[in-house]
Amino acid sequence: MLSLLPLLVACAGTNDIAVGDDSSATGDTDTDTTSSSLTRPSVVINEFLAQNDTTNADAADEYDDWIELYNTGSAIVQFDGLYLSDDEANPLKWALPTGQGIDAGGHALFWCDDDDGLGDSGTASQGDRHTSFNLSSTGETILLTYAVGGDSIMVDAIAFGAQQPDISAARIPDGNEDAPMQYGTPTPNATNGS
């Protein structure tokens, strides 16, 4: 059963961003009406770029949109059971690669280019960090969900409006869930605000 969390609306520049609030992580369960036996992993959506025209290219030299995750905890977080999505009706849209993880205080970048399938040769077209969806520059919601067996919990959610080219939205400092995301120069796989 999926636990959808309330969204807090915050204004950042000219675009609105709603950031997911996981009240159950701090022991306040008044806003979370479903129960789950799962523990929320210590990872958040740390930064995203929904209109990458010239900022940073992937290994195929394509300027794809991307999502950066950040581990706020003191131990490695395995990707097994974690999902990214841009569809609230399908929060388990794309599974992060199993057998991999993110170190404490570490960053992990995922390309949002709808290119996780097999290419013409029958091999993975661009690698296991390419999602099955694109980000919409006109706005949508990014979801990070943890699911094991038949149980799942929302880890993080960010709803955003129209985006400008090569301007990312980021948590500053890294992992800060208590302040609105800020727009600025993208810092993929690096400390935000540096």
DADA-V124655 format. One record per backbone hydrogen bond with DSSP energy under -0.5 kcal/mol. NH is the residue of the N-H (numbers start at 1). CO is the residue of the C=O. If there is no record, write none. Layout:
BEGIN
nh-><NH:NH>
co-><CO:CO>
END
This chain:
BEGIN
nh-><4:8:9:10:12:15:17:18:19:19:20:21:22:23:25:26:27:28:29:32:33:43:44:46:46:47:48:49:53:58:61:64:65:66:67:68:69:70:71:72:72:73:77:78:79:80:82:83:84:85:90:93:94:96:100:102:105:106:108:110:111:112:113:114:115:119:122:125:126:130:131:131:135:137:139:140:142:143:144:145:146:147:148:151:152:153:154:155:156:158:159:160:161:163:166:167:168:169:170:171:176:177:182:184:190:194>
co-><2:19:7:17:15:12:10:159:8:17:157:6:20:21:22:23:24:23:27:29:31:41:70:44:68:68:169:66:51:62:58:62:112:49:110:47:108:44:106:42:70:42:102:76:100:100:79:145:94:143:87:90:84:82:97:77:71:103:69:67:129:65:111:133:131:123:119:117:115:127:111:129:112:135:136:160:158:85:156:83:153:81:151:148:1:146:3:144:144:142:18:140:16:137:51:164:184:48:182:46:173:175:170:168:187:191>
END
